[in-house]
Structures are given as C-alpha cells and as structure tokens.
Amino acid sequence: MSKAKRITKNLDGLDRAKLYTIEEAVKLVKARANAKFDETIEVAMNLGVDPRHADQMVRGVCNLPNGSGRKVRVAVFAKGPKADEAKKAGADIVGAEDLFEIVNKGTIDFDRCIATPDMMGLVGRLGKVLGPRNMMPNPKVGTVTMDVTAAVKAAKGGAVEFRVEKAGIVQAGVGKASFSEEQIAGNVRAFVDAVNKSKPAGAKGTYLKKISLSSSMGPGLKIDLAAVGPAA
C-alpha cells in the first residue's frame, strides 16, 4: 500500500474535530497502526505553562503499568559496590572516569543515564553532551540515587521521563500498537495522571489544554478532557 493510500484509508471514518474518550481513541488509533513495524503509541499534551519561568517547569517520571514495549539501554555512573549492584540489576553500561571519557567524545550508546550522588561532580561536566538529549541524571526523576537497583529496574520496566518543551508541550511514547487496548489505555491514563500531578505552583489558569493520541505513522485524535479528570 502506497503512503498516500494508507493515509487516506487511515483517515476514513474519523472525525478529526470530535473529542474521544481514551478508550475510543485507543481503539481507533490501534486499528489504524498498519505500518510494517510495531508502531509506538504516542501521547501529546498541551499545557498552560510557560517553561521559560522556573516556577512553571513541568518535569517528572511515569512508571507505565504495562511497560513501554521499548528495549531501553541503561548507563550507570558508579564505583565500587554500587557499580557491581548496577551490573547485577541489568545495567548495560557501567563506569566512572572511563565512561566519562567515552560520553565526552560524543559516543552515547544508551537511552537512559543514572548516577550515584557521589558521581555528579564528574557527570555534571557532561552537561553540554547529555543536556540537549534530556539524558542528564536528575534527582527529581529518580536518576540520581543510591538505590541503583530500583532505578535500573524502573528504566528497564517502562519508566518514562517527561519534560515540557518551549511551546508548552509534553509528549511521550506510552506503548506499542501490539499491546492490547486495555494495556494502552492503562498506560495513557497513568501518563496523564503523572503530568497532572506535576502541575507547578506557578501555573495559572487552565493547566491541561489539549491531549491527543496517535501512532508513529497514524493520524492524531483529540481526547475529551472531561473524560480524563481534573489536574492535580
């Protein structure tokens, strides 16, 4: 099927102006995820915040109850017993000064970065490399911690970090098209709830403005905010 024909077919029967419940949107999005690969189901949320102000920054982590369906490679900056603990927990890359040199040269063969507090003096020097990729370890999202076992298992098990963009948008992959409708809906609700609970003190007016759901190659559908619940 050509790209143009597939797009036309996917739009057939959809009302792009309609507001859907999460379950309705999941069913329609999943049915139209017909690419030749297992498409990622994505949520985008438009928030009433201005992230240029520190008291309106939205950032956090959501542990998806049904996992993300994505294979996540985890790097851990640690030494001694904590390095051994990270390896035992399933971390893909573990190191200290040696790992610093690799990353500092621009080689990033991982998706999530975790560090013990004592390593942040070293890791902080990688801000220009890890920062733009949103990979800098941060205690607010549980990636700067002495409990590396829990952090590694969370990252491997479906923990999704989120951070509001300049335009006030938060987005994340919350599963795969191969998941059941119930699994996807559960993950969507968990993610929306996590963003709602991360409402900053400086947010004024309407916090949650729009939510849309889509697959990697499919059309986006608008979610009815009344079916989601109020912001925290």
N, C-alpha and C positions, 0 to 999 in steps of 0.2 A: 504494500500500500504506500503510495507516494505521501510525502509530508503534507501537501495541500489537501489531499483527500482525507487523510487521517484527522487533520484539524477540523475540517468541515463535518466529518462524521461525529467527532467528539462534541462539537457544539450543538448538534442536532438534539432537540428536545430539552435544551437548557434555557432557563430564563435568567440571563445574567444580572437582571435588576432585582430578582427575588432574594429574600432573606431566608436561608435554610437553617434548620436545626443542625446540630453537629452530626447526628445520626443520618439525616437526609443527605447532607453534604458528603459525608464519608462514603455512603453507598454510591452516589453519582460519580465522585472522583475516582474511587476504586474501579468502577466499571469502565471508566474511560482511560485507565492507565494501561495502554495497549502497546507500548514501545517494546523493542526487542530485548529489553533489560528490565530488571526489577526496579521500577521507579520508586524514588523517595517521595513520601507524603510530606508536604511542607505546610507549615502554618505561618502566616504573616499577620502581625498585629500593629495597628496604627495607634500610637499613644499620644495623649495630650500633654506632652512634656517637651522641654527644650533642654537637651543634654549638654548644651554649652554651659549651663549652670550646674554647679556641683550638687546642689540640693535637689536636682531633678534627674540625676543619673539613675537609670534602671539597669541593674546587673544582678545576676544570680545563677542558680543551677537548678535543674529539674531532673529528678530521678524518674524516668519513664517507667511505669509499672510493667510494661510489656517489652521493654528494651527498644533499642533504636534500629536493630537489624543491620547495623553497620559494624564492620570489623574495625576496632579502634586500636591504633598502636600508641602505647603509653611510654613516655620517657620520665625517669625519676632522677632528680639530682639528690644524691645522698651518699653518705660514707659509712664505713664500718657495719655494725649490726643492722642499721636502717637500710643500707644498700642490700644486705642479704635478705632482709624482710621484703623489700620491694621485688626482688627476683623471685622469691618464693610465692608472692602474691600474683605473679604473672606479668610483671612489667616487661616490656620488650627491650628497652634500653635503660641501663642504669650506670651512672657515673658521677664524677665530680669535675675536677680540673680537665680531665681527658674529654669529657662530654662537652664542657665549656668550649674547648678549642674546636671541636667538630661543628658545634652550632654556630660559633662566632664566625666561621668561614662560610656560613650560609647553607650548610647541609642539615636539613631538617627532615629526618625520616621517621616522623611521628605525628600524631594528631592531637595529643593531649600532653601537657607538661606539668609535672608535680615536683615539689621540692620540700625538703625539711626546712624549718626556720633558720637553722644554722648555715644553710647554703644560700640564703637570699642575698648575702653580700656579694657572692660570686654571680648568681643568676641575675641580679639587678643590672649587671653590666651588659646583659644581653637584651636590654630594653628595645634597642633600635632594630633588633632582629626578630624578637618574639612579639613585641608590642603590636606592630602593624598586622600580625596574623592572629591577634587575640589569643595568644598562647602563653602570655606571661603568667606564672603562678600567682594566685591571689588568695589570701585567707578568707575573703568574703564568699568565695565559691568552693572552698574546701580543698584547694590545690596547694596551699602552703600549710603543712600539717605534719605532726609527728606520727599520726596514725596512717602510715603509707599503705598499709594493707587495705583499710577501708577505702582510701582514695583511689587506689588502683582498681579494686573490685567495682567501685561505683562507675569509674570511667569505662571499664570493660563491659559493665552490665547495662548501660544505657543512660548514664548521666549526661544531660545536655546543658551546656553553658549558654547563656544568652546575655546580650548587651545591646542596649538601644543605639541605633545609628543616628547620624546627624539629623535626618528627616523625621525622627521620632518613631522609626520602625524597628520592631523586634521580630526576627524570623528564625525558624529552626526546622530541621527535619525531625519528624516525630514517628517515624516508622517506614515500612516498605509496603508496596502495593500487594505483596504476597501475604501480608498479615490479614487476619480476619477483620471484619468490620468492627467487631466488639473490641479487639485489641487496638485498632487505630483510634476509635472513639475514646477509649480509656486514656490513651496517651495524649490525645488532643486536650481532653479535659484537665489532665494533670499539668500540662504545659500552661494552659490559660490560667489555671489556678495559681501556679507558681509566679507568673508575671503579675497577676492581680495582687498577690501578697507582697510583691516587691515594690508596690506603689511608694514613691519617695515622698517625704514630708513636704517638699517644695512644689509638688504637683497641684495646680489649681484648676478648677473647672472640671470638665469631663476627662477622666483618665483614659478609659478604654473607648476609642472612637470607632474602629473598624477591625474586623477579623476576616481573613479569607483563607480558604483551604484549597490546595491544588496538588497535583503530582508533578514530577520533574518536567514532563512534556505535555501536561494536560491543562485545560482551562481552569481559572480560579473561580471559586464560588464564595459568595458572601454569607457569613454566619450571622444569624439573628442574635444580637446581644442580649435580648430578653431571655433567651434560652440558655445563656451562659451563666448569668448571675452577676451580682454587683462586684465592683472592685473592692479589695480589702481596704 
